[in-house]
């Protein structure tokens, strides 16, 4: 599902070596090389670190080239789901090179978006449409329910967990 060759292409366009990218992400050169060669799919946290280090939105790796339509019709949103996770990202942003990412994140009950807290550039805010969501933000914990919203600087380490018994649906915007 993940296109590692495109990752290599972007890295080279930005004139970064594997070592440069490893330094920016905190990941090993070996892991990055395996991802680029398509031998390993990144975890969600690894994926976020790579996108942040390359300064590209997460939907960049899953988009259709040369699609300049300003709208996305119901049922036609791209869905990103990495291996070994029950979390789905519904890409709501029609502008693929914009400064704002707009996502519907669907997290199954008991599912953790990432095992460790992640941080990246920008800021983000989310609105809980359905279910509940626990947001671990630096050293604090926020339990959100339907109708609650949250906003924070993305450089603060964070993690999302669905502690409930039903699917958690939340709309998230991330600005770079």
GULUMPA-408127 format. One record per atom (N, C-alpha, C, CB): x, y, z. Coordinates in steps of 0.02 Angstrom, whole numbers, padded with zeros to 5 digits, always signed. Atoms other than C-alpha are relative to their C-alpha. Glycine has a CB too. Example, Ala and Ser with C-alpha at 12.3 -4.5 7.8 and 13.67 -1.06 7.14 Angstrom:
// residues 2
+00045-00059+00000
+00615-00225+00390
+00045+00060+00000
-00050+00001+00062
-00042-00059-00003
+00684-00053+00357
-00039+00055+00037
+00020+00023-00071
//
This chain:
// residues 176
+00041-00060+00000
+00000+00000+00000
+00043+00063+00000
-00047+00000+00060
-00043-00059-00005
+00139+00124+00046
+00052-00002-00055
+00034+00004+00070
-00046-00003+00056
+00248+00181-00098
+00068+00026+00024
-00028+00045-00056
-00066-00019-00024
+00427+00180-00034
+00042+00034-00052
+00035-00061+00025
-00039-00032+00054
+00499+00229-00203
-00015+00074-00002
-00016-00033-00068
+00017-00071-00001
+00405+00393-00191
+00033+00036+00059
-00077+00009+00003
-00035-00027-00057
+00479+00421-00019
+00072+00016-00019
-00002-00049+00060
-00069-00010+00022
+00653+00399-00094
+00005+00060-00047
+00028-00063-00034
+00001-00055+00048
+00610+00519-00235
-00006+00068+00035
-00058-00009-00050
+00008-00063-00037
+00551+00655-00115
+00062+00016+00040
-00062-00004+00047
-00061-00010-00039
+00702+00631-00004
+00056+00027-00044
+00023-00066+00034
-00053-00022+00045
+00819+00652-00152
-00015+00070-00028
+00008-00050-00058
+00019-00067+00023
+00721+00803-00218
+00018+00053+00052
-00075+00003-00016
-00016-00046-00055
+00749+00884-00049
+00074-00002+00018
-00043-00015+00062
-00073+00006-00008
+00934+00838-00064
+00020-00024+00070
+00034+00066-00015
-00014+00030-00065
+00931+00732+00094
+00029-00069-00011
-00064-00003+00043
-00025+00068+00000
+01035+00578+00122
-00043-00041+00049
+00075-00003+00021
+00034+00042-00049
+00967+00430+00219
+00020+00020+00070
+00015-00075-00012
-00024-00021-00066
+01074+00489+00364
-00034+00064+00022
+00077+00010-00001
+00035-00063-00016
+00996+00664+00354
-00070-00015+00024
-00001+00047-00061
+00069+00017-00017
+00822+00588+00358
-00002-00037+00067
-00033-00042-00055
-00003+00036-00064
+00871+00471+00500
+00009+00049+00057
+00058-00052-00001
-00011-00050-00052
+00934+00620+00600
-00063+00040+00014
+00057+00047-00021
+00061-00041-00008
+00773+00718+00569
-00057-00039+00033
-00023+00026-00067
+00056+00040-00025
+00658+00573+00614
+00015-00038+00064
-00020-00049-00053
-00018+00042-00057
+00756+00482+00748
-00006-00074-00016
-00043+00017+00060
+00005+00070+00022
+00736+00322+00646
+00067-00023-00027
-00055-00008-00055
-00064+00026+00025
+00877+00209+00589
+00002+00005-00076
+00010-00073+00023
-00009+00000+00073
+00949+00220+00414
-00023-00066-00029
+00075+00014-00019
+00020+00066+00024
+00918+00034+00397
-00075-00005-00009
+00024-00054+00050
+00073+00002+00006
+00732+00051+00432
-00024+00044-00058
-00033+00024+00066
+00020-00044+00054
+00716+00199+00314
+00015-00031-00069
+00035+00068+00006
-00019+00033+00063
+00807+00103+00177
-00050-00056-00016
+00072-00028+00005
+00047+00055+00011
+00691-00047+00200
-00069+00028-00021
-00008-00042+00064
+00064-00030+00019
+00538+00067+00189
+00004+00025-00072
-00018+00059+00047
-00008-00025+00068
+00605+00150+00031
+00000-00056-00051
+00064+00040-00005
-00004+00057+00046
+00636-00020-00049
-00064-00042+00000
+00060-00043+00017
+00063+00037-00002
+00460-00080-00005
+00003-00065+00038
-00023-00013-00069
-00007+00062-00039
+00522-00216+00112
-00040+00003+00064
+00073-00013+00015
+00035-00010-00063
+00434-00142+00264
-00049+00058-00009
+00050+00014+00058
+00047-00056-00003
+00278-00035+00285
+00011+00036+00065
-00074-00025-00008
-00011-00037-00063
+00297+00104+00413
-00060-00006+00047
+00013+00074-00015
+00055-00005-00049
+00196+00107+00574
-00028+00071-00006
+00025-00015+00073
+00031-00066+00001
+00082+00256+00600
+00049+00054+00026
-00065+00001+00040
-00046-00048-00030
+00209+00343+00712
+00060+00013-00046
+00025-00025+00067
-00055-00007+00047
+00351+00310+00590
-00021+00041-00061
+00026-00069-00023
+00027-00035+00058
+00243+00373+00447
-00005+00075+00015
-00069-00028-00019
+00005-00070-00020
+00206+00536+00541
+00068+00033+00004
-00036+00007+00067
-00068-00027-00007
+00390+00561+00580
+00030+00014-00069
+00045-00048+00039
-00027-00009+00067
+00438+00538+00397
-00033+00059-00035
-00010-00064-00042
+00036-00055+00032
+00302+00655+00333
+00021+00067+00029
-00076-00009+00007
-00020-00061-00033
+00350+00786+00460
+00070+00021-00020
-00004-00008+00076
-00069-00015+00018
+00535+00774+00421
+00006+00023-00073
+00044-00061+00011
-00001-00019+00071
+00501+00788+00234
-00045+00060-00016
-00021-00059-00043
+00046-00056+00007
+00373+00926+00263
-00051-00011-00056
+00039+00065-00013
+00054+00016+00046
+00237+00839+00163
-00060-00025+00039
+00024-00055-00052
+00060+00025-00036
+00056+00804+00215
-00005-00076-00007
-00064+00034-00028
+00005+00073+00003
+00013+00623+00253
-00035-00025-00063
-00036-00026+00061
+00036+00024+00059
-00105+00613+00105
+00043+00002-00063
-00063+00042-00011
-00044-00005+00058
+00041+00650-00013
+00015-00069-00029
+00065+00035+00019
-00019+00067+00022
+00086+00465-00021
-00058-00042-00025
+00036-00035+00055
+00059+00039+00018
-00092+00409-00057
-00045+00037-00050
-00040-00017+00062
+00042-00041+00044
-00154+00540-00180
+00003-00024-00072
+00022+00072+00004
+00001+00012+00071
-00200+00527-00361
+00034+00060-00033
-00074-00011-00027
-00037-00054+00032
-00081+00627-00468
-00045+00041-00047
+00059-00028-00039
+00033-00048+00045
-00143+00780-00564
-00075+00006+00009
+00014-00021-00071
+00071-00008-00015
-00313+00783-00480
-00008+00069+00032
-00026-00057+00048
+00005-00069-00023
-00355+00968-00462
-00072+00021+00016
+00029+00047-00051
+00068-00016-00017
-00539+00958-00419
-00003+00032+00069
-00044-00062-00003
+00004-00033-00065
-00586+01077-00277
-00046-00035+00050
-00023+00071-00009
+00045+00035-00045
-00710+00954-00202
+00014-00076-00001
-00074+00013-00019
+00000+00073-00002
-00716+00773-00149
-00071-00021+00017
+00053-00029+00052
+00070+00021-00011
-00888+00694-00164
-00005-00056+00052
-00030-00023-00066
+00014+00052-00049
-00965+00583-00031
+00016-00068-00029
-00075+00004+00023
-00017+00067+00021
-00896+00408-00041
+00062-00005-00044
-00057-00030-00036
-00058+00001+00044
-00746+00459-00147
+00064+00023+00036
-00012+00044-00059
-00059-00020-00038
-00626+00510-00008
+00051-00056+00000
-00018+00020+00072
-00054+00049-00007
-00458+00423-00005
+00001-00023+00073
+00070+00029-00022
-00005+00027-00068
-00440+00309+00146
+00070-00029+00008
-00054-00054+00013
-00067+00024-00016
-00269+00279+00222
-00005-00047+00059
+00049+00060+00014
-00004+00048-00056
-00246+00124+00328
+00064-00038-00008
-00063-00048+00001
-00063+00036+00001
-00073+00062+00365
-00009-00070+00028
+00054+00038+00039
+00003+00069-00024
-00039-00122+00398
+00001-00003+00076
+00058-00041-00028
-00001+00014-00072
-00066-00190+00573
-00033+00054+00043
+00070-00009+00023
+00036-00049-00040
-00185-00052+00628
-00074-00002-00021
+00030+00071-00009
+00071-00004+00014
-00373-00033+00640
-00022+00073-00002
-00041-00039+00054
+00015-00072+00006
-00362+00156+00620
-00002+00018-00073
+00053+00042+00037
+00007-00022+00069
-00423+00233+00458
+00001+00076-00002
-00066-00027-00032
-00001-00072+00013
-00385+00408+00395
-00038+00013-00064
+00074+00027-00005
+00038-00020+00059
-00516+00477+00277
+00024+00070-00019
-00079-00002+00014
-00029-00064+00021
-00432+00616+00179
-00057+00045-00026
+00054-00010-00055
+00053-00046+00017
-00553+00763+00170
+00025+00061-00038
-00037+00022+00063
-00031-00058+00031
-00431+00888+00094
+00006-00008-00075
+00068+00013+00031
-00009+00003+00072
-00451+00918-00092
+00065+00032-00023
-00059+00032-00035
-00062-00033+00018
-00299+01033-00097
+00058-00043+00024
+00004+00072+00029
-00051+00047-00020
-00151+00916-00099
+00066+00034+00016
+00011-00049-00055
-00062-00036-00016
-00013+01046-00088
-00013+00058+00047
+00034+00025-00065
+00018-00054-00046
-00101+01158+00038
+00037-00004+00066
-00073+00000+00012
-00032-00003-00065
-00046+01205+00212
-00043-00031+00054
+00017+00071+00019
+00045+00029-00048
-00195+01122+00296
-00018-00071-00022
-00064+00044+00009
+00025+00067+00011
-00234+00937+00310
-00065-00006+00038
+00052-00055+00022
+00066+00007-00029
-00415+00894+00346
-00017-00074-00004
-00054+00044-00036
+00009+00072-00002
-00449+00714+00402
-00058-00020+00045
+00063-00033+00024
+00047+00034-00045
-00586+00606+00474
+00038-00062+00023
-00070-00019-00036
-00038+00056-00027
-00499+00484+00590
-00048-00047+00036
+00056+00024+00048
+00043+00052-00026
-00588+00322+00631
+00043-00050+00038
-00040-00036-00057
-00040+00044-00042
-00516+00224+00777
-00045-00052+00032
+00039+00040+00054
+00040+00055-00028
-00585+00054+00827
+00007-00001+00077
+00023-00068-00030
-00004+00004-00073
-00623+00020+01012
+00064-00035+00023
-00061-00038+00027
-00061+00028-00028
-00468-00014+01114
+00062+00012-00041
-00008-00073+00008
-00057-00012+00045
-00357+00037+00968
+00038+00062+00022
-00024+00008-00072
-00044-00056-00014
-00210+00150+01002
+00028+00024-00066
+00057-00019+00049
-00025-00026+00063
-00160+00266+00861
+00075-00012-00006
-00015+00074-00007
-00072+00013+00001
+00023+00244+00908
+00020-00022+00070
+00041+00063-00023
-00022+00025-00065
+00115+00155+01047
+00040+00051+00039
+00042-00062-00010
-00038-00052-00033
+00225+00304+01084
-00027+00069-00021
+00075-00005-00017
+00022-00067+00017
+00189+00489+01086
+00043+00025-00058
+00005+00048+00061
-00036-00027+00058
+00237+00576+00924
-00005+00076+00002
-00028-00028-00066
+00003-00072+00008
+00275+00756+00884
+00023+00017-00070
+00043+00037+00054
-00017-00022+00067
+00292+00851+00721
-00013+00074-00004
-00039-00039-00055
+00010-00072+00007
+00287+01028+00656
-00074+00016-00009
+00041+00027-00059
+00068-00023+00012
+00127+01129+00647
-00044+00001+00062
-00032-00042-00052
+00048+00003-00054
-00030+01132+00750
-00060-00039-00026
-00021+00072+00023
+00058+00039+00020
-00188+01028+00750
-00057+00010+00049
+00018-00074-00004
+00059-00004-00042
-00363+01029+00815
-00048-00055-00023
-00034+00070-00003
+00046+00055+00015
-00495+00894+00825
-00067+00011+00033
+00030-00066+00021
+00069-00003-00024
-00682+00879+00851
-00028-00071+00000
-00044+00048-00043
+00026+00069-00007
-00760+00716+00915
-00072-00002-00025
+00005-00024+00074
+00067+00008+00029
-00909+00667+00808
-00038-00057+00034
+00005-00013-00075
+00032+00060-00027
-00943+00497+00887
+00048-00035+00046
-00023-00047-00058
-00041+00039-00045
-00880+00393+01031
+00041+00044+00047
+00046-00045-00039
-00043-00036-00046
-00739+00447+01143
+00073-00009-00022
-00009-00024+00073
-00070+00001+00018
-00554+00482+01127
+00041+00026+00058
+00012+00042-00064
-00047-00023-00051
-00415+00494+01254
+00060+00029-00037
+00021-00059+00049
-00058-00033+00030
-00280+00618+01203
+00053+00008+00054
-00020+00070-00031
-00058-00009-00043
-00113+00602+01289
+00041+00055-00031
+00041-00068+00009
-00034-00060+00026
-00030+00771+01269
+00055+00019+00049
-00050+00059-00011
-00058-00010-00043
+00145+00786+01341
-00011-00040+00064
+00012+00076+00016
+00009+00037-00062
+00119+00741+01525
-00072+00004+00026
+00047+00027+00053
+00070-00004-00020
-00070+00772+01528
-00042-00048-00041
-00027+00073-00008
+00047+00045+00033
-00218+00664+01482
-00068+00034-00004
-00004-00068+00038
+00066-00030+00010
-00382+00727+01409
-00048-00053-00027
+00003+00062-00048
+00051+00048+00023
-00537+00618+01393
-00055+00040-00034
-00028-00042+00061
+00048-00038+00041
-00648+00685+01254
-00059-00045-00019
+00033+00028-00062
+00061+00034+00019
-00826+00638+01212
-00032+00037-00058
-00049-00005+00060
+00036-00030+00056
-00946+00674+01069
-00015+00073+00013
-00065-00039-00013
+00013-00071-00006
-00955+00861+01040
+00058+00040+00029
-00060+00011+00040
-00059-00034-00027
-00789+00900+01126
+00050+00015-00055
+00034-00043+00056
-00054-00016+00047
-00644+00982+01035
+00064+00016+00039
-00020+00059-00045
-00065-00012-00030
-00459+01006+01068
+00046+00030-00054
+00031-00065+00029
-00050-00028+00045
-00317+01105+00990
+00066+00006+00036
-00023+00069-00027
-00066-00003-00031
-00130+01103+01022
+00054+00008-00053
+00012-00062+00042
-00059-00005+00042
+00042+01135+00951
+00025-00071-00010
+00055+00047+00032
-00019+00069+00015
+00096+00975+00863
+00070-00018+00021
-00007-00012-00073
-00067+00015-00024
+00273+00992+00927
-00002-00030+00071
+00044+00063+00000
+00009+00031-00066
+00204+00938+01097
-00014-00074-00012
-00059+00035+00040
+00011+00071+00011
+00216+00747+01105
-00073-00019+00016
+00048-00042+00044
+00070+00019-00009
+00043+00669+01085
-00013-00070-00026
-00045+00050-00036
+00021+00068+00017
-00049+00505+01063
-00076-00003+00009
+00036-00054+00044
+00073+00008-00004
-00232+00454+01036
-00017-00072+00015
-00034+00024-00066
+00023+00067-00019
-00322+00306+01114
-00077+00001+00001
+00029-00022+00069
+00073+00008-00005
-00502+00247+01094
-00013-00047+00059
-00031-00027-00067
+00012+00042-00059
-00545+00185+01271
-00071-00027+00002
+00015+00039+00063
+00070+00018-00002
-00728+00160+01227
-00016-00068-00029
-00040+00051-00036
+00024+00063+00026
-00833+00015+01166
-00029+00006-00070
-00053-00029+00046
+00023-00011+00069
-00882+00093+00999
+00054+00038-00039
-00068+00038-00001
-00048-00035+00043
-00789+00169+00852
+00002+00074+00018
-00019-00009-00074
-00009-00072-00011
-00718+00342+00883
+00009+00033-00068
+00062+00014+00046
-00007-00040+00062
-00743+00465+00739
+00014+00071+00020
-00065-00005-00045
-00018-00068-00015
-00658+00632+00746
+00026+00034-00063
+00054+00003+00055
-00026-00041+00056
-00624+00770+00619
+00060+00038+00026
-00056+00049-00028
-00062-00032-00020
-00447+00836+00628
+00026+00045-00055
+00052-00052+00017
-00034-00045+00047
-00361+00983+00545
+00070+00009+00026
-00038+00069-00007
-00071-00011-00018
-00173+01001+00543
+00027+00051-00047
+00042-00067-00004
-00031-00053+00040
-00087+01158+00484
+00075-00003+00009
-00028+00070+00020
-00074+00001-00003
+00097+01163+00441
+00027+00070+00001
+00029-00039-00059
//
